């Protein structure tokens, strides 16, 4: 991350479980000028119980292991970093079977799973740790897991993950406190409504002014 601000174009699961749409979105994202493109990989049966109320809906946006491997092994990165947000061990295995993943995002929902965090840290790839809604102790715990394996490249990604995030929930003022408290690079994951023409542009610049040097958009 040699640039003053590192921009991540997030696809997440906007592909709706369709591999052709994923490929199209990825091609568009790599042409935006962003420094990185981020995908989310999950395997539903490893992520949640079949009795979970969202089990069926998650199946609608799930991409199979074989399709993920085919996509990753043939991805044209075009000089853009490829980041993967992994939600379970099976998904980490899929990402690690390719040689194109440049770094990992750990979702805030996994911040208390020390064993999972350690598995990701053991890849020795840069980590983007989701901390939106986490307590100070939870952040400290995750950093202890990461640094205990000598993985020194960790960005703390602030940002409350509601969709879309309301302006009143953006908590930009936390960025300076987090930077002072942890002495780590701070990023901001922006999920304000794309229909808000002004603040979809203004909010990331506010985060940068507050000290963020990574923006996930």
C-alpha positions as CSV (number, residue, x, y, z in Angstrom):
1,X,0.0,0.0,0.0
2,X,2.4,2.6,-1.2
3,X,-0.2,5.2,-2.2
4,X,-1.5,7.8,0.3
5,X,-4.9,6.2,0.2
6,X,-5.6,2.6,-0.8
7,X,-9.0,2.1,-2.4
8,X,-10.8,-1.2,-2.3
9,X,-13.7,-1.8,-4.7
10,X,-16.0,-4.3,-3.0
11,X,-18.0,-6.8,-5.0
12,X,-19.0,-8.8,-1.9
13,X,-21.9,-11.1,-3.0
14,X,-23.4,-8.7,-5.6
15,X,-22.9,-11.5,-8.1
16,X,-26.1,-13.1,-6.8
17,X,-24.6,-16.5,-7.0
18,X,-24.1,-16.3,-10.7
19,X,-20.6,-17.0,-11.9
20,X,-21.1,-15.1,-15.2
21,X,-22.2,-12.0,-13.3
22,X,-19.2,-12.3,-11.0
23,X,-16.8,-12.3,-13.9
24,X,-18.5,-9.3,-15.4
25,X,-18.4,-7.4,-12.1
26,X,-14.8,-8.3,-11.5
27,X,-13.8,-7.0,-14.9
28,X,-15.6,-3.8,-14.3
29,X,-14.1,-3.4,-10.9
30,X,-10.5,-4.0,-12.1
31,X,-11.0,-1.2,-14.6
32,X,-12.1,1.5,-12.1
33,X,-8.6,2.4,-11.1
34,X,-9.1,1.0,-7.6
35,X,-6.0,-0.5,-5.9
36,X,-7.8,-3.7,-5.0
37,X,-11.0,-5.7,-5.6
38,X,-12.6,-7.6,-2.7
39,X,-14.8,-10.7,-2.9
40,X,-16.6,-12.6,-0.2
41,X,-16.3,-16.4,-0.2
42,X,-18.5,-18.5,2.0
43,X,-19.6,-22.1,2.0
44,X,-23.1,-22.1,3.5
45,X,-22.9,-25.5,5.2
46,X,-19.7,-24.5,6.9
47,X,-21.0,-21.1,7.8
48,X,-24.4,-21.8,9.4
49,X,-26.8,-24.4,10.6
50,X,-29.3,-25.7,8.2
51,X,-31.9,-24.5,10.7
52,X,-30.7,-20.9,10.4
53,X,-33.5,-18.7,9.1
54,X,-31.3,-17.4,6.3
55,X,-30.0,-20.8,5.2
56,X,-32.1,-20.9,2.1
57,X,-31.5,-17.3,1.1
58,X,-27.7,-17.7,1.5
59,X,-28.0,-20.7,-0.9
60,X,-29.2,-18.3,-3.6
61,X,-26.0,-16.3,-3.5
62,X,-23.6,-19.1,-2.9
63,X,-21.0,-20.0,-5.5
64,X,-19.8,-23.6,-5.6
65,X,-16.2,-24.6,-4.7
66,X,-15.5,-25.7,-8.3
67,X,-16.7,-22.5,-9.7
68,X,-14.7,-20.4,-7.2
69,X,-11.5,-22.4,-8.0
70,X,-12.1,-22.0,-11.7
71,X,-12.6,-18.2,-11.3
72,X,-9.6,-17.7,-9.0
73,X,-7.2,-19.8,-11.1
74,X,-8.2,-17.8,-14.3
75,X,-8.6,-14.3,-12.8
76,X,-6.9,-11.6,-14.8
77,X,-5.8,-9.2,-12.0
78,X,-4.5,-6.5,-14.4
79,X,-2.3,-5.0,-11.7
80,X,-5.1,-4.8,-9.2
81,X,-4.8,-6.6,-5.8
82,X,-7.3,-9.3,-5.1
83,X,-8.6,-9.5,-1.6
84,X,-10.9,-12.1,-0.2
85,X,-13.2,-11.9,2.8
86,X,-13.5,-15.4,4.2
87,X,-16.2,-16.5,6.6
88,X,-15.3,-20.1,7.3
89,X,-12.4,-22.6,7.1
90,X,-13.7,-24.2,3.9
91,X,-13.6,-20.8,2.1
92,X,-10.1,-20.1,3.3
93,X,-9.0,-23.4,1.8
94,X,-10.6,-22.4,-1.5
95,X,-8.8,-19.1,-1.6
96,X,-5.4,-20.7,-0.6
97,X,-5.7,-23.3,-3.4
98,X,-5.0,-20.4,-5.8
99,X,-1.9,-18.2,-6.0
100,X,-3.7,-15.0,-6.8
101,X,-5.1,-13.9,-3.5
102,X,-3.1,-10.9,-2.1
103,X,-4.7,-10.5,1.3
104,X,-7.7,-11.4,3.5
105,X,-10.5,-9.5,5.1
106,X,-11.7,-10.9,8.5
107,X,-15.3,-10.0,9.1
108,X,-16.2,-8.5,12.4
109,X,-18.4,-11.6,13.0
110,X,-15.2,-13.7,13.3
111,X,-13.3,-11.3,15.6
112,X,-13.7,-13.7,18.6
113,X,-12.7,-16.9,16.7
114,X,-9.1,-17.1,17.6
115,X,-8.3,-20.3,15.8
116,X,-9.8,-19.0,12.6
117,X,-7.9,-15.7,12.9
118,X,-4.7,-17.7,13.4
119,X,-5.2,-19.8,10.3
120,X,-5.6,-16.6,8.3
121,X,-2.5,-15.0,9.9
122,X,-0.5,-18.1,9.1
123,X,-0.9,-17.4,5.4
124,X,1.5,-14.4,6.0
125,X,-0.7,-12.3,3.7
126,X,-1.9,-8.8,4.6
127,X,-5.0,-8.8,6.8
128,X,-7.8,-6.3,6.9
129,X,-9.6,-6.8,10.2
130,X,-13.2,-5.8,10.4
131,X,-13.8,-4.0,13.7
132,X,-17.1,-2.2,13.1
133,X,-19.2,-2.8,16.3
134,X,-16.4,-4.6,18.1
135,X,-15.2,-3.7,21.6
136,X,-11.7,-2.6,22.4
137,X,-11.0,-5.9,24.1
138,X,-12.2,-7.9,21.1
139,X,-9.9,-5.9,18.8
140,X,-7.0,-6.5,21.2
141,X,-7.7,-10.2,21.3
142,X,-7.7,-10.4,17.5
143,X,-4.5,-8.4,17.2
144,X,-2.8,-10.7,19.8
145,X,-3.7,-13.7,17.6
146,X,-2.4,-12.1,14.5
147,X,0.8,-10.7,16.0
148,X,1.5,-13.9,17.9
149,X,2.2,-15.4,14.5
150,X,4.5,-12.5,13.5
151,X,2.0,-11.3,10.9
152,X,2.7,-7.5,11.2
153,X,0.5,-6.4,8.2
154,X,-2.9,-5.7,9.6
155,X,-5.3,-2.8,8.8
156,X,-8.1,-2.1,11.2
157,X,-11.3,-1.6,9.1
158,X,-13.8,0.6,10.9
159,X,-17.3,1.0,9.7
160,X,-20.7,-0.2,10.9
161,X,-22.1,-2.8,8.5
162,X,-25.8,-2.0,8.1
163,X,-27.1,-1.8,4.6
164,X,-27.3,1.0,3.7
165,X,-25.5,2.6,6.7
166,X,-27.2,5.7,7.9
167,X,-25.1,8.8,8.1
168,X,-25.7,9.1,11.9
169,X,-24.2,5.6,12.3
170,X,-21.0,6.3,10.3
171,X,-19.0,7.1,13.5
172,X,-16.2,8.9,11.6
173,X,-15.0,10.4,14.9
174,X,-13.8,7.0,16.0
175,X,-11.1,6.9,13.4
176,X,-8.7,9.2,15.3
177,X,-9.3,7.4,18.6
178,X,-8.6,4.0,17.0
179,X,-5.4,5.2,15.3
180,X,-4.1,6.6,18.6
181,X,-5.1,3.6,20.6
182,X,-3.7,0.8,18.4
183,X,-1.0,2.5,16.3
184,X,-2.2,0.6,13.3
185,X,-3.3,1.7,9.8
186,X,-7.0,2.5,9.9
187,X,-9.4,1.9,7.1
188,X,-13.0,2.8,6.6
189,X,-15.6,0.5,5.1
190,X,-18.2,2.8,3.5
191,X,-21.7,1.3,3.0
192,X,-23.7,4.5,2.7
193,X,-26.6,4.4,0.1
194,X,-25.3,4.8,-3.4
195,X,-28.5,6.8,-4.1
196,X,-27.2,9.6,-1.7
197,X,-25.3,11.5,-4.4
198,X,-23.6,13.9,-2.0
199,X,-22.6,11.7,0.9
200,X,-21.5,8.7,-1.2
201,X,-18.6,11.0,-2.2
202,X,-18.3,13.2,0.9
203,X,-18.3,10.4,3.5
204,X,-15.1,8.6,2.3
205,X,-13.3,12.0,2.1
206,X,-14.4,12.7,5.7
207,X,-12.9,9.4,6.7
208,X,-9.6,10.3,5.0
209,X,-9.6,13.6,6.7
210,X,-10.1,11.9,10.0
211,X,-7.0,9.7,9.4
212,X,-8.2,6.7,7.4
213,X,-5.7,5.6,4.7
214,X,-7.7,2.7,3.3
215,X,-11.2,3.1,1.9
216,X,-13.5,0.1,1.1
217,X,-16.3,1.3,-1.2
